[in-house]
Amino acid sequence: MEMNRKLVMIPGPTPVVRSIQSEMGRETASFKDPDFVKDFKQVNTDLKTLWQTDGEVFVVAGSGTLSMEMAVSNILKEGDPVLVLSHGFFGDRMIELCSRKGFAMDTLSSKWGEIVPLKEIEAKLSSKHYKAVIVSHVDTSTGVKAPVAELGKLLEAYEDTLFVVDGVCSSSGEPEYMDTMGIDVLFTASQKAFGVPPGLSIVWASSKALQRRKSLGEIREYYVDFEKWLPIMQDPSKYFGTPPVNLIWALKESLRMIKAEGLEARYERHKKVGQSIQAALESLGFTLLANENVRASTLSNALYPSGVEDEAFRGALGKEGIVVAGGLGDYAGKMFRLGHMGNVDVNELVYTISAIERALVKVGYEVELGKGVGVFLEAFQA
């Protein structure tokens, strides 16, 4: 049977709902059009208000990787001491980026599935002065969630140390409040928990981070320079680089949906979905890579039970209409990664679990059909 549609359940891009798709399909306007300028201003206001920053937000054309570079390039110069906390592949990517920038870098890395203990971080901070501490809120490779609020509290004693958080797989899915969590720079992208197509880099900067940028003087980077973008963020009718008009509209619609749902309610929904999906996967014989106390709400990284082969399983699942991602690093071929963030609804989640059950049967793994769906629904409706 030929499938009419494939439901993309990878950890980003996530499914895009019709109202956001419609914004992408609008006839493109001039970026100086008064209505678009008003819309862009509204986007910036909403992002600053919802994420509670006293500084600025930068919304520019680019990927999450560009956001990553923008975040560090504006607060650190060559030779600055920086501490990177890595919980997986994307923490290691930040290590590579900081190395290329020539920062005086120290790292603390955890075993995949675990986090760096706060006591180790505290000991490191007390032994040396750092200009910044950087961590991924959720590392997509492991499904691990860092204790961002606790880290922010810990860093209160280090006034000159900026706290940088990679929110690519967490922003609008896991709680993030810049002021109350002590976050100085938060960066993300449009295609994950916001449920917008790929193409927008989003970086929040506190007033302290903006002051750090000023103290650096001229930096080598051009496109990602806060100083180049500040006039545009404050008055979108001005020009530095052409804004992706339709993506801005799409983000505006996403933010409208977030405000209608309520940000706290959205976080609770993600938490319930994550716990319910993870319970369902475990009931079917999968093991979650992330330790239970540090599991993210936005995705699940499921290790295969004995006898289930990655290529065969994901191939069978694809024929059932569900696309998931493979494992990274040492876990390539040993697990799949399932995204469940953004605007995915309960019907899509039920279908996904059902398809996973059918795919297991197709690859010869004994499973009770309907068991995972039942566990999911019971947990979700509790």
Contacts in CASP RR format, 6 or more apart in sequence:
PFRMAT RR
TARGET T0000
AUTHOR 0000-0000-0000
METHOD contacts of the structure
MODEL  1
MEMNRKLVMIPGPTPVVRSIQSEMGRETASFKDPDFVKDFKQVNTDLKTL
WQTDGEVFVVAGSGTLSMEMAVSNILKEGDPVLVLSHGFFGDRMIELCSR
KGFAMDTLSSKWGEIVPLKEIEAKLSSKHYKAVIVSHVDTSTGVKAPVAE
LGKLLEAYEDTLFVVDGVCSSSGEPEYMDTMGIDVLFTASQKAFGVPPGL
SIVWASSKALQRRKSLGEIREYYVDFEKWLPIMQDPSKYFGTPPVNLIWA
LKESLRMIKAEGLEARYERHKKVGQSIQAALESLGFTLLANENVRASTLS
NALYPSGVEDEAFRGALGKEGIVVAGGLGDYAGKMFRLGHMGNVDVNELV
YTISAIERALVKVGYEVELGKGVGVFLEAFQA
3 319 0 8 1.000
3 321 0 8 1.000
5 321 0 8 1.000
6 318 0 8 1.000
6 321 0 8 1.000
6 322 0 8 1.000
6 323 0 8 1.000
7 15 0 8 1.000
7 321 0 8 1.000
7 322 0 8 1.000
7 323 0 8 1.000
7 348 0 8 1.000
7 351 0 8 1.000
7 352 0 8 1.000
8 14 0 8 1.000
8 15 0 8 1.000
8 323 0 8 1.000
9 15 0 8 1.000
9 322 0 8 1.000
9 323 0 8 1.000
9 324 0 8 1.000
9 338 0 8 1.000
9 339 0 8 1.000
9 340 0 8 1.000
9 344 0 8 1.000
9 348 0 8 1.000
9 352 0 8 1.000
10 323 0 8 1.000
10 324 0 8 1.000
10 325 0 8 1.000
10 337 0 8 1.000
10 338 0 8 1.000
10 339 0 8 1.000
11 140 0 8 1.000
11 169 0 8 1.000
11 192 0 8 1.000
11 298 0 8 1.000
11 299 0 8 1.000
11 325 0 8 1.000
11 337 0 8 1.000
11 338 0 8 1.000
11 339 0 8 1.000
11 341 0 8 1.000
12 169 0 8 1.000
12 191 0 8 1.000
12 192 0 8 1.000
12 339 0 8 1.000
12 341 0 8 1.000
13 191 0 8 1.000
13 192 0 8 1.000
13 195 0 8 1.000
13 197 0 8 1.000
13 198 0 8 1.000
14 191 0 8 1.000
14 192 0 8 1.000
14 193 0 8 1.000
14 195 0 8 1.000
14 339 0 8 1.000
14 341 0 8 1.000
14 342 0 8 1.000
14 343 0 8 1.000
14 344 0 8 1.000
15 195 0 8 1.000
15 343 0 8 1.000
15 344 0 8 1.000
15 348 0 8 1.000
16 24 0 8 1.000
16 195 0 8 1.000
16 196 0 8 1.000
16 197 0 8 1.000
16 250 0 8 1.000
16 343 0 8 1.000
17 195 0 8 1.000
17 257 0 8 1.000
17 343 0 8 1.000
19 253 0 8 1.000
19 257 0 8 1.000
20 195 0 8 1.000
20 196 0 8 1.000
20 197 0 8 1.000
20 250 0 8 1.000
20 253 0 8 1.000
20 254 0 8 1.000
20 257 0 8 1.000
20 343 0 8 1.000
22 253 0 8 1.000
23 246 0 8 1.000
23 249 0 8 1.000
23 250 0 8 1.000
23 252 0 8 1.000
23 253 0 8 1.000
24 197 0 8 1.000
24 246 0 8 1.000
24 247 0 8 1.000
24 249 0 8 1.000
24 250 0 8 1.000
25 246 0 8 1.000
26 246 0 8 1.000
26 249 0 8 1.000
28 245 0 8 1.000
28 246 0 8 1.000
29 35 0 8 1.000
29 36 0 8 1.000
29 245 0 8 1.000
30 36 0 8 1.000
31 37 0 8 1.000
31 40 0 8 1.000
31 236 0 8 1.000
31 239 0 8 1.000
31 242 0 8 1.000
31 243 0 8 1.000
31 245 0 8 1.000
32 237 0 8 1.000
32 239 0 8 1.000
34 237 0 8 1.000
36 236 0 8 1.000
36 245 0 8 1.000
36 248 0 8 1.000
36 249 0 8 1.000
37 236 0 8 1.000
37 237 0 8 1.000
39 248 0 8 1.000
39 249 0 8 1.000
39 252 0 8 1.000
40 59 0 8 1.000
40 236 0 8 1.000
40 243 0 8 1.000
40 248 0 8 1.000
41 236 0 8 1.000
42 252 0 8 1.000
43 59 0 8 1.000
43 248 0 8 1.000
43 251 0 8 1.000
43 252 0 8 1.000
43 255 0 8 1.000
44 57 0 8 1.000
44 59 0 8 1.000
44 233 0 8 1.000
44 236 0 8 1.000
46 252 0 8 1.000
46 255 0 8 1.000
46 259 0 8 1.000
47 57 0 8 1.000
47 59 0 8 1.000
47 202 0 8 1.000
47 204 0 8 1.000
47 255 0 8 1.000
48 55 0 8 1.000
48 56 0 8 1.000
48 57 0 8 1.000
48 204 0 8 1.000
50 255 0 8 1.000
50 258 0 8 1.000
50 259 0 8 1.000
50 263 0 8 1.000
51 57 0 8 1.000
51 171 0 8 1.000
51 176 0 8 1.000
51 177 0 8 1.000
51 178 0 8 1.000
51 186 0 8 1.000
51 204 0 8 1.000
52 177 0 8 1.000
52 178 0 8 1.000
52 179 0 8 1.000
52 180 0 8 1.000
53 178 0 8 1.000
53 179 0 8 1.000
53 186 0 8 1.000
53 204 0 8 1.000
53 205 0 8 1.000
53 206 0 8 1.000
54 178 0 8 1.000
54 179 0 8 1.000
54 206 0 8 1.000
54 207 0 8 1.000
55 204 0 8 1.000
55 205 0 8 1.000
55 206 0 8 1.000
55 207 0 8 1.000
55 209 0 8 1.000
55 210 0 8 1.000
56 204 0 8 1.000
56 205 0 8 1.000
56 210 0 8 1.000
56 226 0 8 1.000
56 230 0 8 1.000
56 233 0 8 1.000
56 234 0 8 1.000
57 202 0 8 1.000
57 203 0 8 1.000
57 204 0 8 1.000
57 205 0 8 1.000
57 233 0 8 1.000
58 70 0 8 1.000
58 201 0 8 1.000
58 202 0 8 1.000
58 203 0 8 1.000
58 204 0 8 1.000
58 205 0 8 1.000
58 226 0 8 1.000
58 229 0 8 1.000
58 233 0 8 1.000
59 200 0 8 1.000
59 201 0 8 1.000
59 202 0 8 1.000
59 233 0 8 1.000
59 243 0 8 1.000
59 248 0 8 1.000
59 251 0 8 1.000
60 66 0 8 1.000
60 70 0 8 1.000
60 200 0 8 1.000
60 201 0 8 1.000
60 203 0 8 1.000
60 223 0 8 1.000
60 224 0 8 1.000
60 229 0 8 1.000
60 241 0 8 1.000
60 243 0 8 1.000
61 199 0 8 1.000
61 200 0 8 1.000
61 201 0 8 1.000
61 241 0 8 1.000
61 242 0 8 1.000
61 243 0 8 1.000
61 244 0 8 1.000
61 247 0 8 1.000
62 189 0 8 1.000
62 199 0 8 1.000
62 200 0 8 1.000
62 201 0 8 1.000
63 189 0 8 1.000
63 198 0 8 1.000
63 199 0 8 1.000
63 201 0 8 1.000
64 168 0 8 1.000
64 187 0 8 1.000
64 188 0 8 1.000
64 189 0 8 1.000
64 201 0 8 1.000
65 93 0 8 1.000
66 201 0 8 1.000
66 224 0 8 1.000
67 168 0 8 1.000
67 187 0 8 1.000
67 188 0 8 1.000
67 189 0 8 1.000
67 201 0 8 1.000
67 202 0 8 1.000
67 203 0 8 1.000
68 93 0 8 1.000
68 94 0 8 1.000
68 97 0 8 1.000
68 166 0 8 1.000
68 168 0 8 1.000
68 187 0 8 1.000
69 97 0 8 1.000
69 221 0 8 1.000
69 224 0 8 1.000
70 187 0 8 1.000
70 201 0 8 1.000
70 203 0 8 1.000
70 224 0 8 1.000
70 226 0 8 1.000
71 164 0 8 1.000
71 166 0 8 1.000
71 185 0 8 1.000
71 187 0 8 1.000
71 203 0 8 1.000
72 82 0 8 1.000
72 94 0 8 1.000
72 97 0 8 1.000
72 98 0 8 1.000
72 101 0 8 1.000
72 103 0 8 1.000
72 132 0 8 1.000
72 134 0 8 1.000
72 164 0 8 1.000
73 101 0 8 1.000
73 219 0 8 1.000
73 220 0 8 1.000
73 221 0 8 1.000
73 224 0 8 1.000
73 225 0 8 1.000
74 185 0 8 1.000
74 205 0 8 1.000
74 209 0 8 1.000
74 212 0 8 1.000
74 213 0 8 1.000
74 216 0 8 1.000
74 219 0 8 1.000
74 221 0 8 1.000
74 224 0 8 1.000
74 225 0 8 1.000
74 226 0 8 1.000
75 131 0 8 1.000
75 132 0 8 1.000
75 162 0 8 1.000
75 164 0 8 1.000
75 184 0 8 1.000
75 185 0 8 1.000
75 209 0 8 1.000
75 212 0 8 1.000
75 213 0 8 1.000
75 216 0 8 1.000
76 82 0 8 1.000
76 98 0 8 1.000
76 101 0 8 1.000
76 103 0 8 1.000
76 131 0 8 1.000
76 132 0 8 1.000
77 216 0 8 1.000
77 219 0 8 1.000
78 101 0 8 1.000
78 102 0 8 1.000
78 103 0 8 1.000
79 102 0 8 1.000
79 103 0 8 1.000
79 104 0 8 1.000
80 103 0 8 1.000
80 104 0 8 1.000
80 131 0 8 1.000
80 132 0 8 1.000
81 103 0 8 1.000
81 104 0 8 1.000
81 105 0 8 1.000
81 106 0 8 1.000
81 128 0 8 1.000
81 129 0 8 1.000
81 130 0 8 1.000
81 131 0 8 1.000
82 98 0 8 1.000
82 103 0 8 1.000
82 104 0 8 1.000
82 105 0 8 1.000
82 106 0 8 1.000
82 130 0 8 1.000
82 131 0 8 1.000
82 132 0 8 1.000
82 133 0 8 1.000
82 134 0 8 1.000
83 105 0 8 1.000
83 106 0 8 1.000
83 107 0 8 1.000
83 108 0 8 1.000
83 121 0 8 1.000
83 124 0 8 1.000
83 125 0 8 1.000
83 130 0 8 1.000
83 132 0 8 1.000
83 133 0 8 1.000
83 134 0 8 1.000
84 91 0 8 1.000
84 94 0 8 1.000
84 95 0 8 1.000
84 98 0 8 1.000
84 105 0 8 1.000
84 106 0 8 1.000
84 107 0 8 1.000
84 108 0 8 1.000
84 133 0 8 1.000
84 134 0 8 1.000
84 135 0 8 1.000
85 91 0 8 1.000
85 107 0 8 1.000
85 108 0 8 1.000
85 109 0 8 1.000
85 116 0 8 1.000
85 121 0 8 1.000
85 133 0 8 1.000
85 134 0 8 1.000
85 135 0 8 1.000
85 146 0 8 1.000
86 92 0 8 1.000
86 94 0 8 1.000
86 95 0 8 1.000
86 107 0 8 1.000
86 108 0 8 1.000
86 109 0 8 1.000
86 110 0 8 1.000
86 116 0 8 1.000
86 136 0 8 1.000
86 139 0 8 1.000
87 109 0 8 1.000
87 110 0 8 1.000
87 112 0 8 1.000
87 113 0 8 1.000
87 114 0 8 1.000
87 115 0 8 1.000
87 116 0 8 1.000
87 135 0 8 1.000
87 136 0 8 1.000
87 139 0 8 1.000
87 142 0 8 1.000
87 144 0 8 1.000
87 146 0 8 1.000
88 109 0 8 1.000
88 110 0 8 1.000
88 112 0 8 1.000
88 136 0 8 1.000
88 139 0 8 1.000
88 141 0 8 1.000
88 142 0 8 1.000
88 144 0 8 1.000
89 139 0 8 1.000
89 140 0 8 1.000
89 141 0 8 1.000
89 142 0 8 1.000
89 328 0 8 1.000
89 329 0 8 1.000
90 136 0 8 1.000
90 139 0 8 1.000
90 140 0 8 1.000
90 141 0 8 1.000
90 166 0 8 1.000
90 168 0 8 1.000
90 169 0 8 1.000
91 135 0 8 1.000
91 136 0 8 1.000
91 139 0 8 1.000
91 166 0 8 1.000
92 109 0 8 1.000
94 134 0 8 1.000
94 136 0 8 1.000
94 166 0 8 1.000
95 105 0 8 1.000
95 107 0 8 1.000
98 105 0 8 1.000
98 134 0 8 1.000
99 105 0 8 1.000
106 124 0 8 1.000
106 128 0 8 1.000
106 130 0 8 1.000
108 116 0 8 1.000
108 120 0 8 1.000
108 121 0 8 1.000
108 124 0 8 1.000
109 116 0 8 1.000
110 116 0 8 1.000
110 144 0 8 1.000
112 141 0 8 1.000
112 142 0 8 1.000
112 144 0 8 1.000
112 289 0 8 1.000
112 330 0 8 1.000
112 331 0 8 1.000
113 142 0 8 1.000
113 143 0 8 1.000
113 144 0 8 1.000
113 289 0 8 1.000
113 290 0 8 1.000
113 291 0 8 1.000
113 294 0 8 1.000
114 144 0 8 1.000
114 291 0 8 1.000
114 294 0 8 1.000
115 144 0 8 1.000
115 145 0 8 1.000
115 146 0 8 1.000
115 147 0 8 1.000
115 294 0 8 1.000
118 147 0 8 1.000
118 150 0 8 1.000
118 151 0 8 1.000
118 154 0 8 1.000
121 133 0 8 1.000
121 151 0 8 1.000
121 154 0 8 1.000
122 154 0 8 1.000
125 133 0 8 1.000
125 154 0 8 1.000
125 155 0 8 1.000
125 158 0 8 1.000
125 161 0 8 1.000
129 158 0 8 1.000
129 160 0 8 1.000
129 161 0 8 1.000
130 158 0 8 1.000
130 161 0 8 1.000
131 160 0 8 1.000
131 161 0 8 1.000
131 162 0 8 1.000
132 161 0 8 1.000
132 162 0 8 1.000
132 163 0 8 1.000
132 164 0 8 1.000
132 184 0 8 1.000
133 151 0 8 1.000
133 155 0 8 1.000
133 161 0 8 1.000
133 162 0 8 1.000
133 163 0 8 1.000
133 164 0 8 1.000
134 164 0 8 1.000
134 165 0 8 1.000
134 166 0 8 1.000
135 146 0 8 1.000
135 148 0 8 1.000
135 151 0 8 1.000
135 164 0 8 1.000
135 165 0 8 1.000
135 166 0 8 1.000
136 146 0 8 1.000
136 165 0 8 1.000
136 166 0 8 1.000
136 167 0 8 1.000
136 168 0 8 1.000
136 169 0 8 1.000
137 145 0 8 1.000
137 146 0 8 1.000
137 148 0 8 1.000
137 165 0 8 1.000
137 166 0 8 1.000
137 167 0 8 1.000
137 169 0 8 1.000
137 170 0 8 1.000
137 171 0 8 1.000
137 174 0 8 1.000
137 176 0 8 1.000
138 144 0 8 1.000
138 145 0 8 1.000
138 146 0 8 1.000
138 167 0 8 1.000
138 168 0 8 1.000
138 169 0 8 1.000
138 170 0 8 1.000
138 174 0 8 1.000
138 296 0 8 1.000
138 298 0 8 1.000
138 299 0 8 1.000
139 146 0 8 1.000
139 169 0 8 1.000
140 168 0 8 1.000
140 169 0 8 1.000
140 299 0 8 1.000
140 337 0 8 1.000
141 301 0 8 1.000
141 327 0 8 1.000
141 328 0 8 1.000
141 329 0 8 1.000
141 331 0 8 1.000
141 337 0 8 1.000
142 289 0 8 1.000
142 290 0 8 1.000
142 301 0 8 1.000
143 289 0 8 1.000
143 290 0 8 1.000
143 295 0 8 1.000
143 296 0 8 1.000
143 299 0 8 1.000
143 300 0 8 1.000
143 301 0 8 1.000
143 337 0 8 1.000
144 290 0 8 1.000
144 291 0 8 1.000
144 294 0 8 1.000
144 295 0 8 1.000
144 296 0 8 1.000
145 170 0 8 1.000
145 174 0 8 1.000
145 290 0 8 1.000
145 294 0 8 1.000
145 295 0 8 1.000
145 296 0 8 1.000
145 297 0 8 1.000
146 294 0 8 1.000
147 294 0 8 1.000
148 165 0 8 1.000
148 174 0 8 1.000
148 175 0 8 1.000
148 176 0 8 1.000
148 181 0 8 1.000
148 183 0 8 1.000
149 175 0 8 1.000
149 180 0 8 1.000
149 181 0 8 1.000
151 163 0 8 1.000
152 163 0 8 1.000
152 181 0 8 1.000
152 182 0 8 1.000
152 183 0 8 1.000
153 182 0 8 1.000
155 161 0 8 1.000
155 163 0 8 1.000
155 182 0 8 1.000
156 182 0 8 1.000
162 184 0 8 1.000
162 185 0 8 1.000
162 208 0 8 1.000
162 209 0 8 1.000
162 212 0 8 1.000
163 182 0 8 1.000
163 183 0 8 1.000
163 184 0 8 1.000
163 185 0 8 1.000
164 183 0 8 1.000
164 184 0 8 1.000
164 185 0 8 1.000
164 186 0 8 1.000
164 187 0 8 1.000
165 176 0 8 1.000
165 183 0 8 1.000
165 185 0 8 1.000
165 186 0 8 1.000
165 187 0 8 1.000
166 187 0 8 1.000
166 188 0 8 1.000
167 176 0 8 1.000
167 186 0 8 1.000
167 187 0 8 1.000
167 188 0 8 1.000
168 187 0 8 1.000
168 188 0 8 1.000
168 189 0 8 1.000
168 192 0 8 1.000
169 192 0 8 1.000
169 193 0 8 1.000
169 296 0 8 1.000
169 298 0 8 1.000
169 299 0 8 1.000
169 341 0 8 1.000
170 176 0 8 1.000
170 188 0 8 1.000
170 193 0 8 1.000
170 296 0 8 1.000
170 298 0 8 1.000
171 186 0 8 1.000
171 188 0 8 1.000
171 192 0 8 1.000
171 193 0 8 1.000
171 194 0 8 1.000
171 202 0 8 1.000
172 193 0 8 1.000
172 194 0 8 1.000
172 254 0 8 1.000
172 258 0 8 1.000
172 263 0 8 1.000
172 266 0 8 1.000
172 342 0 8 1.000
173 193 0 8 1.000
173 266 0 8 1.000
173 267 0 8 1.000
173 270 0 8 1.000
173 297 0 8 1.000
173 298 0 8 1.000
173 341 0 8 1.000
173 342 0 8 1.000
174 193 0 8 1.000
174 267 0 8 1.000
174 270 0 8 1.000
174 296 0 8 1.000
174 297 0 8 1.000
174 298 0 8 1.000
175 181 0 8 1.000
175 267 0 8 1.000
176 183 0 8 1.000
176 186 0 8 1.000
177 183 0 8 1.000
178 184 0 8 1.000
178 186 0 8 1.000
178 204 0 8 1.000
178 206 0 8 1.000
179 206 0 8 1.000
182 206 0 8 1.000
183 204 0 8 1.000
183 206 0 8 1.000
184 205 0 8 1.000
184 206 0 8 1.000
184 208 0 8 1.000
184 209 0 8 1.000
185 203 0 8 1.000
185 204 0 8 1.000
185 205 0 8 1.000
185 206 0 8 1.000
185 209 0 8 1.000
186 203 0 8 1.000
186 204 0 8 1.000
187 201 0 8 1.000
187 202 0 8 1.000
187 203 0 8 1.000
187 204 0 8 1.000
188 194 0 8 1.000
188 202 0 8 1.000
188 203 0 8 1.000
189 198 0 8 1.000
189 199 0 8 1.000
189 200 0 8 1.000
189 201 0 8 1.000
189 202 0 8 1.000
190 196 0 8 1.000
190 197 0 8 1.000
190 198 0 8 1.000
190 199 0 8 1.000
190 200 0 8 1.000
190 202 0 8 1.000
190 247 0 8 1.000
190 250 0 8 1.000
190 251 0 8 1.000
190 254 0 8 1.000
191 197 0 8 1.000
191 198 0 8 1.000
191 199 0 8 1.000
192 298 0 8 1.000
192 341 0 8 1.000
192 342 0 8 1.000
193 270 0 8 1.000
193 298 0 8 1.000
193 341 0 8 1.000
193 342 0 8 1.000
194 251 0 8 1.000
194 254 0 8 1.000
194 342 0 8 1.000
195 254 0 8 1.000
195 341 0 8 1.000
195 342 0 8 1.000
195 343 0 8 1.000
196 247 0 8 1.000
196 250 0 8 1.000
196 251 0 8 1.000
196 254 0 8 1.000
197 247 0 8 1.000
197 250 0 8 1.000
199 244 0 8 1.000
199 247 0 8 1.000
200 244 0 8 1.000
200 247 0 8 1.000
200 248 0 8 1.000
200 251 0 8 1.000
205 213 0 8 1.000
205 226 0 8 1.000
210 226 0 8 1.000
210 230 0 8 1.000
213 219 0 8 1.000
213 226 0 8 1.000
213 227 0 8 1.000
214 227 0 8 1.000
219 225 0 8 1.000
222 228 0 8 1.000
228 240 0 8 1.000
229 240 0 8 1.000
231 238 0 8 1.000
231 240 0 8 1.000
232 238 0 8 1.000
232 239 0 8 1.000
232 240 0 8 1.000
232 241 0 8 1.000
232 243 0 8 1.000
236 243 0 8 1.000
254 343 0 8 1.000
257 343 0 8 1.000
258 266 0 8 1.000
261 269 0 8 1.000
267 297 0 8 1.000
270 297 0 8 1.000
270 298 0 8 1.000
270 340 0 8 1.000
270 341 0 8 1.000
270 342 0 8 1.000
271 297 0 8 1.000
272 379 0 8 1.000
272 380 0 8 1.000
273 297 0 8 1.000
273 340 0 8 1.000
273 344 0 8 1.000
273 349 0 8 1.000
273 380 0 8 1.000
274 295 0 8 1.000
274 296 0 8 1.000
274 297 0 8 1.000
274 298 0 8 1.000
274 300 0 8 1.000
274 340 0 8 1.000
275 297 0 8 1.000
275 379 0 8 1.000
276 349 0 8 1.000
276 375 0 8 1.000
276 376 0 8 1.000
276 377 0 8 1.000
276 379 0 8 1.000
276 380 0 8 1.000
277 300 0 8 1.000
277 338 0 8 1.000
277 340 0 8 1.000
277 349 0 8 1.000
277 353 0 8 1.000
277 376 0 8 1.000
278 288 0 8 1.000
278 295 0 8 1.000
278 300 0 8 1.000
279 375 0 8 1.000
279 376 0 8 1.000
279 379 0 8 1.000
280 353 0 8 1.000
280 372 0 8 1.000
280 373 0 8 1.000
280 374 0 8 1.000
280 375 0 8 1.000
280 376 0 8 1.000
280 379 0 8 1.000
281 288 0 8 1.000
281 300 0 8 1.000
281 302 0 8 1.000
281 338 0 8 1.000
281 356 0 8 1.000
282 288 0 8 1.000
283 371 0 8 1.000
283 372 0 8 1.000
283 375 0 8 1.000
284 356 0 8 1.000
284 357 0 8 1.000
284 360 0 8 1.000
284 367 0 8 1.000
284 371 0 8 1.000
284 372 0 8 1.000
285 305 0 8 1.000
285 367 0 8 1.000
286 302 0 8 1.000
286 303 0 8 1.000
286 304 0 8 1.000
286 305 0 8 1.000
287 302 0 8 1.000
287 303 0 8 1.000
287 305 0 8 1.000
288 295 0 8 1.000
288 300 0 8 1.000
288 301 0 8 1.000
288 302 0 8 1.000
288 303 0 8 1.000
289 301 0 8 1.000
289 302 0 8 1.000
289 303 0 8 1.000
289 331 0 8 1.000
289 335 0 8 1.000
290 296 0 8 1.000
290 301 0 8 1.000
297 341 0 8 1.000
298 339 0 8 1.000
298 340 0 8 1.000
298 341 0 8 1.000
298 342 0 8 1.000
299 337 0 8 1.000
299 338 0 8 1.000
299 339 0 8 1.000
299 340 0 8 1.000
299 341 0 8 1.000
300 337 0 8 1.000
300 338 0 8 1.000
300 339 0 8 1.000
300 340 0 8 1.000
301 327 0 8 1.000
301 331 0 8 1.000
301 335 0 8 1.000
301 336 0 8 1.000
301 337 0 8 1.000
301 338 0 8 1.000
302 335 0 8 1.000
302 336 0 8 1.000
302 337 0 8 1.000
302 338 0 8 1.000
303 331 0 8 1.000
303 334 0 8 1.000
303 335 0 8 1.000
304 310 0 8 1.000
304 313 0 8 1.000
304 333 0 8 1.000
304 334 0 8 1.000
304 335 0 8 1.000
304 336 0 8 1.000
305 365 0 8 1.000
307 365 0 8 1.000
308 360 0 8 1.000
308 363 0 8 1.000
308 365 0 8 1.000
309 363 0 8 1.000
310 326 0 8 1.000
310 327 0 8 1.000
310 333 0 8 1.000
310 334 0 8 1.000
310 335 0 8 1.000
310 336 0 8 1.000
311 333 0 8 1.000
312 363 0 8 1.000
313 336 0 8 1.000
313 359 0 8 1.000
313 360 0 8 1.000
313 363 0 8 1.000
314 324 0 8 1.000
314 326 0 8 1.000
314 336 0 8 1.000
315 359 0 8 1.000
316 358 0 8 1.000
316 359 0 8 1.000
316 362 0 8 1.000
316 363 0 8 1.000
317 323 0 8 1.000
317 324 0 8 1.000
317 336 0 8 1.000
317 355 0 8 1.000
317 356 0 8 1.000
317 359 0 8 1.000
318 355 0 8 1.000
318 359 0 8 1.000
319 359 0 8 1.000
319 362 0 8 1.000
320 355 0 8 1.000
320 358 0 8 1.000
320 359 0 8 1.000
321 355 0 8 1.000
322 351 0 8 1.000
322 352 0 8 1.000
322 355 0 8 1.000
322 356 0 8 1.000
322 359 0 8 1.000
324 336 0 8 1.000
324 337 0 8 1.000
324 338 0 8 1.000
324 339 0 8 1.000
325 336 0 8 1.000
325 337 0 8 1.000
325 338 0 8 1.000
325 339 0 8 1.000
326 332 0 8 1.000
326 333 0 8 1.000
326 335 0 8 1.000
326 336 0 8 1.000
326 337 0 8 1.000
327 333 0 8 1.000
327 334 0 8 1.000
327 335 0 8 1.000
327 336 0 8 1.000
327 337 0 8 1.000
328 337 0 8 1.000
338 352 0 8 1.000
340 349 0 8 1.000
340 352 0 8 1.000
346 380 0 8 1.000
349 376 0 8 1.000
349 380 0 8 1.000
350 373 0 8 1.000
350 376 0 8 1.000
350 377 0 8 1.000
353 372 0 8 1.000
353 373 0 8 1.000
353 376 0 8 1.000
354 370 0 8 1.000
354 373 0 8 1.000
357 367 0 8 1.000
357 369 0 8 1.000
357 370 0 8 1.000
357 371 0 8 1.000
357 372 0 8 1.000
357 373 0 8 1.000
358 369 0 8 1.000
360 367 0 8 1.000
361 367 0 8 1.000
361 369 0 8 1.000
END
